[in-house]
Amino acid sequence: MACPAADIFRRGADILRNDSRRTGNVVTVAAPCEIMLTGDLHGDRQAMTRIVQACGIKRSADKYLLLQEVIHGSIEQTGGTDRSIDLLLRAVRLLIECPEQVLFVMGNHDLAQATGGEISKDSCNVCRAFTQGVEYAYAQQAPEVMEAVNEFLLAMPLAVRLPNRIFVSHSLPTPQRMELAGMEILSRQWTQSDLHRGGPMYEWTWGRSHTEQFAQQLAQQIDVDLFVIGHRHVEDGVEVIGEHALILNSDGPRGCVLPMDCSKPYTVSQAMAAVVAVSALPAA
């Protein structure tokens, strides 16, 4: 008998893969909309609740929500497992309910989880803790659920391009590794070798050490005005890299989101002014 949770993840993967707005690994949103951009969520249930309530996607078809790195939250005190599978399931249900309005971008945690990688956080292997959380929640059905989760994670695009020349991705390549990352992966399907260190999917999700000059040059290459990324923890929930990149974190007490009117252009200063603390969003 099929597992309902596994079916949900498979349906979510189909939606992501078959999005008519997608070319290769980029989804291009052409319609004017109001969108709430998030940074890493990492299992923060309270943040997710506030964000879903505030973004308004269930109240209007013109409202959009972009999510990234929902998985790998805090470790439960009892049993040492990560229960962020519950939050991921909630996010995928939301995608199924509002397939045009809910968007995802792949992060390094998603890629590591789906490819059997390891990430250590606070001396814990978060990929193993996530798998243990799935085993705790689904028992004998856990292998089927994990297979479906991995399918969903690998179906995510690398980036979303908005009509106001904003490019949202989890990270950008490390400047010194740009040759490994390349631009071709944005417009084509990935292969297995692309998913590991030195491959472009890996390099686009794991990149660090971004400089003002690099962000400016890449913006010119891709023909965008501003990058909005996550990946790197920033103390106040938001940080800028020169005039062409903004980093968001959405988890934790200082988490932030960026509500944006996609009919208007944004400078980095205007984007910074629009950032809202998750704690300031109305609770459900």
C-alpha positions as CSV (number, residue, x, y, z in Angstrom):
1,M,0.0,0.0,0.0
2,A,1.4,3.4,-1.1
3,C,2.4,5.8,1.7
4,P,0.3,9.1,1.5
5,A,3.3,11.2,2.5
6,A,5.4,9.7,-0.2
7,D,2.7,10.4,-2.8
8,I,2.6,14.0,-1.7
9,F,6.4,14.4,-2.3
10,R,6.1,12.7,-5.6
11,R,3.3,15.0,-6.7
12,G,5.3,18.0,-5.6
13,A,8.3,16.8,-7.6
14,D,6.1,16.5,-10.7
15,I,4.9,20.1,-10.2
16,L,8.4,21.4,-10.0
17,R,9.7,19.4,-13.0
18,N,6.8,20.2,-15.2
19,D,6.5,23.9,-14.4
20,S,5.9,25.6,-17.8
21,R,7.9,28.6,-16.7
22,R,11.0,26.5,-16.2
23,T,13.9,26.3,-18.6
24,G,16.7,24.1,-17.4
25,N,17.2,25.1,-13.8
26,V,15.6,28.5,-13.8
27,V,11.9,29.4,-13.3
28,T,11.1,32.7,-15.0
29,V,8.0,34.5,-13.5
30,A,6.6,36.8,-16.1
31,A,3.3,37.8,-14.4
32,P,3.3,40.9,-12.2
33,C,2.8,39.7,-8.6
34,E,3.6,40.4,-5.0
35,I,6.0,37.9,-3.6
36,M,7.5,37.1,-0.3
37,L,11.1,36.0,-0.5
38,T,12.5,33.9,2.3
39,G,16.0,32.9,3.3
40,D,16.9,29.6,4.9
41,L,14.1,28.3,7.2
42,H,15.8,25.1,8.6
43,G,12.8,23.6,10.3
44,D,11.6,26.8,12.0
45,R,7.9,26.1,12.4
46,Q,6.9,29.4,14.0
47,A,8.6,31.3,11.2
48,M,6.8,29.2,8.6
49,T,3.5,29.7,10.2
50,R,3.9,33.5,10.3
51,I,5.2,33.6,6.7
52,V,2.4,31.5,5.2
53,Q,-0.2,33.6,7.0
54,A,1.4,36.9,6.0
55,C,2.2,36.1,2.3
56,G,-1.5,35.9,1.4
57,I,-1.3,33.2,-1.3
58,K,-4.5,31.6,-0.2
59,R,-6.3,34.9,-0.4
60,S,-5.2,36.1,-3.8
61,A,-3.8,34.4,-7.0
62,D,-1.5,37.4,-7.4
63,K,0.4,36.6,-4.2
64,Y,3.5,34.4,-4.4
65,L,5.8,32.7,-1.9
66,L,9.4,31.6,-2.4
67,L,10.9,29.1,0.0
68,Q,14.4,27.7,0.5
69,E,16.1,25.2,2.8
70,V,13.0,24.1,4.8
71,I,14.9,21.0,6.1
72,H,17.5,20.5,8.7
73,G,16.2,22.1,11.8
74,S,17.0,21.8,15.5
75,I,17.5,18.4,17.0
76,E,14.7,17.1,19.3
77,Q,15.9,16.7,22.8
78,T,14.5,13.3,23.0
79,G,16.0,10.8,20.5
80,G,18.4,13.2,18.8
81,T,16.3,13.4,15.6
82,D,15.4,16.2,13.3
83,R,11.6,16.5,12.6
84,S,11.8,19.0,9.8
85,I,10.3,16.4,7.6
86,D,7.0,17.6,9.0
87,L,7.6,21.2,7.8
88,L,8.8,20.0,4.4
89,L,5.6,18.0,4.1
90,R,3.6,21.1,5.0
91,A,5.4,23.2,2.4
92,V,4.8,20.6,-0.4
93,R,1.1,20.4,0.5
94,L,1.1,24.2,0.0
95,L,2.7,23.8,-3.3
96,I,0.1,21.3,-4.4
97,E,-2.7,23.6,-3.3
98,C,-1.1,26.7,-5.0
99,P,1.2,25.3,-7.7
100,E,1.7,28.6,-9.6
101,Q,2.3,30.6,-6.5
102,V,4.7,28.6,-4.3
103,L,8.2,28.5,-5.5
104,F,11.4,26.7,-4.3
105,V,15.1,27.1,-5.0
106,M,17.5,24.3,-4.2
107,G,20.0,24.8,-1.4
108,N,23.2,22.9,-0.4
109,H,21.3,21.2,2.5
110,D,18.7,19.9,0.0
111,L,21.5,18.7,-2.3
112,A,23.5,17.0,0.4
113,Q,20.4,15.3,1.8
114,A,19.4,13.9,-1.6
115,T,22.8,12.7,-2.6
116,G,23.9,11.1,0.6
117,G,26.2,13.9,1.7
118,E,27.2,15.0,5.1
119,I,26.8,18.4,6.8
120,S,27.9,19.0,10.4
121,K,26.1,21.6,12.5
122,D,26.7,21.9,16.2
123,S,28.7,18.6,16.1
124,C,25.7,16.8,14.5
125,N,25.4,15.2,11.1
126,V,22.2,16.9,10.1
127,C,21.6,14.7,7.1
128,R,21.7,11.6,9.3
129,A,19.5,13.3,11.9
130,F,16.9,14.1,9.2
131,T,16.8,10.5,8.0
132,Q,16.4,9.3,11.6
133,G,13.5,11.8,11.9
134,V,11.8,10.3,8.9
135,E,12.4,6.8,10.3
136,Y,10.9,7.8,13.6
137,A,7.8,9.4,11.9
138,Y,7.2,6.7,9.2
139,A,8.7,3.5,10.6
140,Q,8.4,0.7,7.9
141,Q,7.4,3.3,5.3
142,A,10.4,5.4,5.9
143,P,12.5,4.1,2.9
144,E,9.6,5.0,0.5
145,V,9.2,8.4,2.1
146,M,13.0,9.1,1.9
147,E,13.1,8.1,-1.8
148,A,10.2,10.5,-2.5
149,V,11.7,13.3,-0.5
150,N,15.0,12.9,-2.4
151,E,13.1,13.0,-5.7
152,F,11.4,16.2,-4.6
153,L,14.6,17.9,-3.4
154,L,16.3,17.1,-6.7
155,A,13.4,18.5,-8.7
156,M,14.0,22.0,-7.3
157,P,15.3,24.6,-9.7
158,L,18.5,26.5,-8.9
159,A,16.9,29.9,-9.3
160,V,13.9,32.0,-9.9
161,R,14.0,35.1,-12.1
162,L,11.4,37.7,-11.3
163,P,9.9,40.2,-13.8
164,N,11.6,43.2,-12.0
165,R,15.1,41.9,-12.8
166,I,15.6,40.1,-9.4
167,F,17.3,36.8,-9.4
168,V,16.7,34.6,-6.4
169,S,18.9,31.6,-5.7
170,H,20.2,29.9,-2.5
171,S,23.8,31.0,-3.2
172,L,26.1,32.1,-6.0
173,P,29.3,30.3,-7.0
174,T,32.5,31.0,-5.1
175,P,34.3,33.5,-7.3
176,Q,37.4,31.4,-7.6
177,R,35.3,28.4,-8.6
178,M,33.1,30.2,-11.2
179,E,34.7,28.2,-14.0
180,L,33.6,24.9,-12.4
181,A,30.1,26.3,-11.9
182,G,29.6,27.9,-15.3
183,M,26.4,29.4,-16.7
184,E,25.3,26.5,-18.8
185,I,23.7,24.6,-15.9
186,L,21.1,27.4,-15.6
187,S,19.6,26.5,-19.0
188,R,20.0,22.7,-19.1
189,Q,19.0,19.6,-17.1
190,W,21.5,18.3,-14.6
191,T,23.4,15.0,-14.8
192,Q,24.6,12.9,-11.9
193,S,28.1,14.3,-12.1
194,D,26.7,17.8,-11.8
195,L,25.5,17.1,-8.3
196,H,28.9,16.6,-6.6
197,R,31.8,18.8,-5.6
198,G,33.2,20.4,-8.7
199,G,29.9,19.9,-10.6
200,P,27.8,23.0,-11.4
201,M,24.8,22.1,-9.2
202,Y,27.1,21.7,-6.3
203,E,29.0,24.9,-7.0
204,W,25.9,27.0,-7.4
205,T,24.4,25.9,-4.1
206,W,27.6,25.8,-1.9
207,G,29.4,29.0,-3.0
208,R,30.7,31.4,-0.5
209,S,33.1,34.4,-0.2
210,H,31.2,36.6,-2.6
211,T,32.6,40.1,-3.2
212,E,31.0,43.3,-4.5
213,Q,32.9,43.1,-7.7
214,F,31.9,39.4,-8.3
215,A,28.2,40.2,-7.7
216,Q,28.3,43.1,-10.1
217,Q,30.0,41.1,-12.8
218,L,27.7,38.2,-12.5
219,A,24.6,40.5,-12.5
220,Q,25.9,41.9,-15.8
221,Q,26.4,38.4,-17.2
222,I,23.0,37.2,-16.2
223,D,21.4,40.5,-17.0
224,V,19.7,41.2,-13.7
225,D,19.8,44.1,-11.2
226,L,19.9,42.3,-7.9
227,F,20.6,38.9,-6.4
228,V,18.6,37.7,-3.3
229,I,20.3,34.7,-1.7
230,G,20.4,32.7,1.5
231,H,23.0,30.2,2.6
232,R,25.3,32.3,4.8
233,H,24.2,33.0,8.4
234,V,24.1,36.8,8.9
235,E,23.7,38.1,12.5
236,D,20.8,40.5,11.8
237,G,18.9,38.3,9.4
238,V,19.9,40.5,6.4
239,E,23.1,41.8,4.9
240,V,24.1,43.3,1.6
241,I,27.0,42.6,-0.7
242,G,27.6,45.9,-2.4
243,E,24.9,47.2,-4.8
244,H,23.9,43.9,-6.4
245,A,23.3,41.2,-3.7
246,L,21.3,40.8,-0.6
247,I,21.5,37.9,1.9
248,L,18.4,36.7,3.9
249,N,18.0,34.4,6.8
250,S,14.4,33.6,7.8
251,D,15.0,31.2,10.7
252,G,15.7,32.0,14.4
253,P,14.9,35.1,16.5
254,R,16.3,37.5,14.0
255,G,14.9,35.9,10.8
256,C,13.8,38.2,8.1
257,V,11.7,38.1,4.8
258,L,11.5,40.3,1.8
259,P,8.0,41.2,0.6
260,M,8.4,42.6,-2.9
261,D,6.1,44.1,-5.6
262,C,7.4,42.6,-8.8
263,S,5.9,45.4,-10.9
264,K,8.6,47.7,-9.5
265,P,12.4,47.7,-9.8
266,Y,14.5,47.6,-6.6
267,T,17.9,48.9,-5.8
268,V,19.7,47.1,-3.0
269,S,18.8,50.1,-0.7
270,Q,15.1,49.8,-1.6
271,A,15.2,46.1,-1.0
272,M,16.8,46.6,2.4
273,A,14.1,49.1,3.3
274,A,11.4,46.5,2.4
275,V,12.8,43.7,4.6
276,V,10.6,42.7,7.5
277,A,11.5,40.8,10.6
278,V,9.6,37.5,10.8
279,S,8.8,38.3,14.4
280,A,6.9,41.4,13.2
281,L,4.6,39.3,11.0
282,P,1.2,38.7,12.4
283,A,0.8,35.3,14.1
284,A,-1.8,33.0,12.8
